[in-house]
């Protein structure tokens, strides 16, 4: 009976230590704003942080890695991540015609990354999609009617000008 109790205690401790060791950076991580990271860059340098925001701009693939820009609505920060994270997340980047995915990035913050020429960045090791992005069809077709009217008007004015030039010859 005593042996069984010792085995249960050892197993409990192993599971507890494993859980604490491998989940310490994600269990209670609250996203930090870009302003907070920039203003207190020295304090966060080299630390594991959580950062949330919208993926914007182009997704720039670099071999087995990629750069993405994530904005929290105020400022944007470059995020360096492995290609498998990018495939896993299947990200939509925001532009004038779309709203990007909202994601939370967990990674190591660098105020002057030696690997990337001294740039401020985050090296992500976990990405979670909070909300999907969407294409905004009204953004691309917003001025379709105005554009068509302008083309017709310019065509009519051009025709009138040509006819006036021919009449005065």
C-alpha positions as CSV (number, residue, x, y, z in Angstrom):
1,X,0.0,0.0,0.0
2,X,2.8,2.4,0.9
3,X,4.6,1.6,-2.4
4,X,1.5,2.5,-4.4
5,X,1.2,5.8,-2.5
6,X,4.8,6.7,-3.4
7,X,4.3,5.8,-7.1
8,X,1.2,8.0,-7.2
9,X,3.1,10.9,-5.5
10,X,6.0,10.6,-7.9
11,X,3.6,10.5,-10.9
12,X,1.7,13.5,-9.6
13,X,4.9,15.5,-9.2
14,X,6.2,14.5,-12.7
15,X,2.9,15.6,-14.3
16,X,2.9,18.9,-12.2
17,X,6.5,19.8,-13.1
18,X,5.9,18.9,-16.8
19,X,2.8,21.1,-16.9
20,X,4.5,24.0,-15.1
21,X,7.7,23.8,-17.3
22,X,6.0,23.7,-20.7
23,X,3.0,26.0,-20.1
24,X,4.6,28.7,-18.0
25,X,4.7,31.2,-20.9
26,X,1.2,30.7,-22.1
27,X,-0.9,30.0,-19.0
28,X,-1.2,33.6,-17.8
29,X,0.1,35.7,-20.6
30,X,-1.8,38.9,-21.1
31,X,-1.2,40.6,-24.5
32,X,1.1,43.7,-24.3
33,X,0.3,46.7,-26.4
34,X,2.8,47.9,-29.1
35,X,3.1,51.2,-27.2
36,X,4.0,49.4,-24.0
37,X,6.6,47.3,-25.9
38,X,8.2,50.3,-27.6
39,X,8.2,52.6,-24.6
40,X,9.6,49.9,-22.3
41,X,11.7,48.0,-24.8
42,X,14.6,47.5,-22.5
43,X,12.4,45.9,-19.8
44,X,10.8,43.5,-22.3
45,X,14.0,42.7,-24.2
46,X,14.6,38.9,-24.4
47,X,11.4,38.1,-22.5
48,X,8.5,35.9,-23.7
49,X,5.5,38.1,-24.4
50,X,2.0,37.9,-25.8
51,X,1.0,40.4,-28.5
52,X,-2.4,40.6,-30.2
53,X,-3.6,42.5,-33.3
54,X,-4.5,42.4,-37.0
55,X,-2.2,41.0,-39.6
56,X,-1.5,43.8,-42.1
57,X,0.5,44.2,-45.3
58,X,2.2,41.5,-47.2
59,X,3.3,38.2,-45.8
60,X,6.9,38.0,-46.7
61,X,8.2,34.4,-47.0
62,X,12.0,33.9,-46.4
63,X,12.8,30.2,-47.0
64,X,11.3,28.2,-44.1
65,X,10.4,31.4,-42.3
66,X,8.2,34.5,-42.8
67,X,7.7,38.1,-41.7
68,X,4.3,39.4,-40.9
69,X,3.3,42.8,-39.5
70,X,0.8,42.9,-36.7
71,X,-0.9,46.1,-35.6
72,X,-2.8,46.6,-32.4
73,X,-4.7,49.6,-34.0
74,X,-2.0,52.1,-32.8
75,X,1.3,50.8,-34.0
76,X,2.6,47.7,-35.9
77,X,5.4,45.3,-35.0
78,X,7.2,42.8,-37.2
79,X,6.8,39.2,-36.3
80,X,9.3,36.5,-37.4
81,X,7.9,33.0,-37.5
82,X,8.5,29.6,-38.9
83,X,6.7,28.5,-42.0
84,X,4.8,25.7,-40.3
85,X,3.2,28.3,-38.0
86,X,2.2,30.3,-41.0
87,X,0.6,27.2,-42.8
88,X,-1.1,26.2,-39.6
89,X,-2.7,29.6,-39.0
90,X,-3.6,30.1,-42.7
91,X,-3.5,33.9,-42.3
92,X,-5.3,36.6,-44.3
93,X,-3.4,39.9,-44.3
94,X,-5.3,43.2,-44.2
95,X,-5.1,45.7,-47.0
96,X,-7.3,48.4,-48.5
97,X,-9.7,45.7,-49.7
98,X,-9.6,43.3,-46.7
99,X,-9.5,43.2,-43.0
100,X,-6.7,40.9,-41.7
101,X,-7.1,38.1,-39.3
102,X,-6.9,39.0,-35.6
103,X,-4.2,36.9,-34.0
104,X,-2.4,36.5,-30.7
105,X,1.4,35.9,-31.0
106,X,3.5,34.4,-28.2
107,X,7.2,34.8,-28.7
108,X,10.4,36.4,-27.6
109,X,10.6,40.2,-27.9
110,X,13.8,41.8,-29.2
111,X,14.3,45.5,-29.0
112,X,17.4,45.3,-31.2
113,X,17.4,41.9,-32.8
114,X,21.0,40.8,-33.7
115,X,19.6,38.3,-36.2
116,X,17.7,41.0,-38.2
117,X,20.0,44.0,-38.3
118,X,19.0,45.5,-35.0
119,X,15.3,45.8,-35.7
120,X,12.6,45.7,-33.0
121,X,10.7,42.4,-33.5
122,X,9.0,39.4,-32.0
123,X,10.2,35.8,-32.7
124,X,7.0,33.9,-32.5
125,X,6.8,30.3,-31.4
126,X,3.0,30.2,-31.1
127,X,0.2,31.9,-33.0
128,X,-3.5,31.7,-32.3
129,X,-6.2,33.1,-34.7
130,X,-8.7,35.0,-32.5
131,X,-11.0,36.1,-35.3
132,X,-10.9,35.5,-39.1
133,X,-10.4,38.4,-41.5
134,X,-12.7,39.2,-44.3
135,X,-12.6,40.6,-47.8
136,X,-14.4,43.9,-48.2
137,X,-16.1,43.8,-51.6
138,X,-17.5,47.3,-51.2
139,X,-14.0,48.7,-50.9
140,X,-13.1,47.4,-54.4
141,X,-16.4,48.3,-56.0
142,X,-17.1,51.5,-54.0
143,X,-16.5,53.9,-57.0
144,X,-17.6,51.6,-59.8
145,X,-20.7,53.7,-60.7
146,X,-18.7,57.0,-60.4
147,X,-15.9,55.5,-62.6
148,X,-18.3,54.4,-65.3
149,X,-20.1,57.8,-65.3
150,X,-16.7,59.6,-65.6
151,X,-15.7,57.4,-68.5
152,X,-19.0,58.1,-70.4
153,X,-18.7,61.8,-69.7
154,X,-15.1,62.0,-70.9
155,X,-16.0,60.0,-74.0
156,X,-18.9,62.4,-74.7
157,X,-16.7,65.5,-74.1
158,X,-14.0,64.0,-76.4
159,X,-16.5,63.4,-79.1
160,X,-17.9,66.9,-78.8
161,X,-14.3,68.3,-79.0
162,X,-13.5,66.3,-82.1
163,X,-16.7,67.4,-83.8
164,X,-16.0,71.0,-82.9
165,X,-12.5,70.7,-84.4
166,X,-13.9,69.3,-87.6
167,X,-16.6,72.0,-87.9
168,X,-14.0,74.8,-87.7
169,X,-11.8,73.5,-90.4
